[in-house]
């Protein structure tokens, strides 16, 4: 079986109101919205393949992605909704989540949110 571990865009996670985050101008900047729909197509295309030859997972940062944040090795995994509160994640901890899923696959054929609270 082939394995694909992809990184998604928080814009296509669902907000508290059930709409994609990219559809809420109070949360997602309108000026970068044209970029987001292409990322939304990714999970849809993967799901269309059903039980095909690729075992995939899409890890999606759910909230503020901290460029200068330190590596803690701690993160949470959720569903396709942005968790309440103020989720954030360092790039280093996103990398830890990706490597963890490569080395020890736990999730299969799903998109999940990855986040932390600090």
Buried (B, 14 or more C-beta within 10 A) or exposed (E): EEEEBBBBBBBBBBBEEEEBBBBEEEBBEEEEEEEBEEBBEBBEEBEEEEEEEEBBBBBBBBBBBBEEBEEEEEBBBBEBBBBEEEBBBBBBBBEBBBEBBEEEEEBEBEBBBBBBEB
